[in-house]
Amino acid sequence: MLNDDALIIGVEDYRAFDPARQSNASTPKETIMSRIIAGYVGSAGNIVSSSPSGSFSVVRVGQGLYEVTFRDSFSIEPAAAATQIRDDGGDGQGANTKANVTMPILERSRVRFKTGNSDGNAVNRDFSFIVVGS
């Protein structure tokens, strides 16, 4: 059961109630984040899945370098996280944890991801990401 201190999360709306800042229960809740964009990008730069559908486009701009452009820009600087999707041995144990994805650019209208292998070299890899903002 949720109480007044609970965090209420939804794909279209992300709200929190701070009792210390609100005078009574009838005061509207403060919107702190209102947009979430998530995606799965293939190593060729293809969109495997997106949520919401059509919310971004992708171009592979170099070896292991992917530019994701949001259909609608965020009104504030968003937050983002990403991870590679890879299983080197095909046994469900995953890949070398040094193989990673970084974000050299994160702006209101776009984010750039760089994927690499365990030696630190840029290589084309599948990855997924989530961006949250308003």
C-alpha positions as CSV (number, residue, x, y, z in Angstrom):
1,M,0.0,0.0,0.0
2,L,1.3,3.5,-0.9
3,N,1.5,6.3,1.7
4,D,2.2,10.0,1.4
5,D,6.0,9.3,1.3
6,A,5.7,6.8,-1.6
7,L,7.2,7.4,-5.0
8,I,4.7,6.9,-7.8
9,I,6.2,5.9,-11.1
10,G,4.6,5.5,-14.5
11,V,5.9,5.6,-18.1
12,E,4.0,8.8,-18.9
13,D,4.3,10.5,-15.5
14,Y,6.8,10.4,-12.7
15,R,5.7,12.1,-9.5
16,A,6.8,12.4,-5.9
17,F,5.1,13.8,-2.8
18,D,7.3,15.7,-0.3
19,P,5.3,16.2,2.9
20,A,7.8,18.8,4.2
21,R,7.1,21.1,1.2
22,Q,3.4,20.6,1.0
23,S,0.9,22.3,3.3
24,N,-1.9,19.7,3.1
25,A,-3.0,16.5,1.3
26,S,-5.1,18.6,-1.2
27,T,-2.0,20.3,-2.6
28,P,-1.2,18.9,-6.0
29,K,1.9,16.6,-6.2
30,E,5.1,18.0,-7.6
31,T,6.1,16.7,-11.0
32,I,9.8,16.0,-11.0
33,M,10.2,13.9,-14.1
34,S,7.6,13.4,-16.8
35,R,9.2,11.6,-19.7
36,I,10.9,8.3,-20.1
37,I,12.4,7.1,-23.4
38,A,13.9,3.6,-23.6
39,G,15.4,1.7,-26.5
40,Y,17.3,-1.4,-27.7
41,V,19.8,-0.6,-30.5
42,G,21.4,-3.2,-32.7
43,S,25.1,-3.2,-33.5
44,A,24.3,-1.9,-37.1
45,G,22.5,1.1,-35.6
46,N,19.0,-0.4,-36.2
47,I,16.2,0.2,-33.6
48,V,15.3,-3.2,-32.3
49,S,12.7,-1.7,-29.9
50,S,11.6,1.7,-28.6
51,S,9.3,3.0,-26.0
52,P,7.4,5.1,-26.7
53,S,7.4,3.9,-30.3
54,G,9.0,6.4,-32.7
55,S,10.4,8.5,-29.9
56,F,14.0,8.5,-31.3
57,S,16.1,7.8,-34.3
58,V,19.6,6.3,-34.5
59,V,22.6,6.8,-36.8
60,R,25.8,4.8,-36.4
61,V,28.3,7.6,-37.0
62,G,31.5,5.6,-36.6
63,Q,32.9,2.3,-35.3
64,G,31.0,1.7,-32.0
65,L,29.6,5.2,-32.1
66,Y,25.8,5.8,-32.1
67,E,23.9,9.1,-32.2
68,V,20.4,8.9,-30.8
69,T,18.2,11.9,-31.5
70,F,15.0,12.4,-29.6
71,R,11.9,13.2,-31.7
72,D,11.0,15.8,-29.1
73,S,13.7,17.5,-27.0
74,F,13.6,17.4,-23.3
75,S,13.0,20.8,-21.5
76,I,15.8,20.1,-19.0
77,E,19.0,18.2,-19.2
78,P,17.9,14.5,-18.9
79,A,19.6,11.6,-17.0
80,A,20.5,8.4,-18.9
81,A,21.9,4.9,-18.4
82,A,22.9,2.3,-20.9
83,T,24.4,-1.2,-21.0
84,Q,25.7,-3.6,-23.7
85,I,23.6,-6.6,-24.5
86,R,26.1,-9.4,-25.1
87,D,26.8,-13.0,-24.2
88,D,30.3,-14.0,-25.5
89,G,30.0,-17.7,-24.6
90,G,26.3,-18.1,-25.5
91,D,25.7,-19.7,-22.1
92,G,23.9,-16.9,-20.4
93,Q,26.9,-15.9,-18.3
94,G,27.4,-12.6,-20.2
95,A,30.4,-10.9,-21.6
96,N,33.6,-9.5,-20.1
97,T,32.6,-6.8,-17.7
98,K,35.3,-4.5,-19.2
99,A,33.3,-4.4,-22.5
100,N,31.0,-1.4,-21.9
101,V,29.1,1.5,-23.3
102,T,29.8,5.1,-22.5
103,M,28.0,8.4,-23.2
104,P,30.3,11.1,-24.5
105,I,27.4,13.4,-25.2
106,L,24.1,13.8,-23.3
107,E,22.0,16.8,-24.3
108,R,18.3,17.8,-24.4
109,S,17.9,16.7,-28.0
110,R,20.4,13.8,-28.3
111,V,22.7,11.4,-26.7
112,R,25.8,9.7,-28.2
113,F,26.8,6.2,-27.1
114,K,30.2,4.5,-27.6
115,T,30.4,0.8,-27.3
116,G,33.7,-1.1,-26.8
117,N,35.3,-4.4,-26.2
118,S,37.3,-5.5,-23.1
119,D,40.5,-4.0,-24.5
120,G,38.9,-0.6,-24.7
121,N,38.6,-0.6,-28.5
122,A,35.5,0.9,-30.1
123,V,33.4,-2.0,-31.6
124,N,29.9,-2.2,-32.9
125,R,27.7,-3.8,-30.2
126,D,24.0,-4.1,-29.3
127,F,23.0,-1.9,-26.3
128,S,19.9,-0.7,-24.4
129,F,19.3,2.6,-22.8
130,I,16.9,4.6,-20.8
131,V,16.6,8.4,-20.6
132,V,14.5,10.3,-18.0
133,G,13.7,14.0,-17.9
134,S,10.9,16.4,-18.6
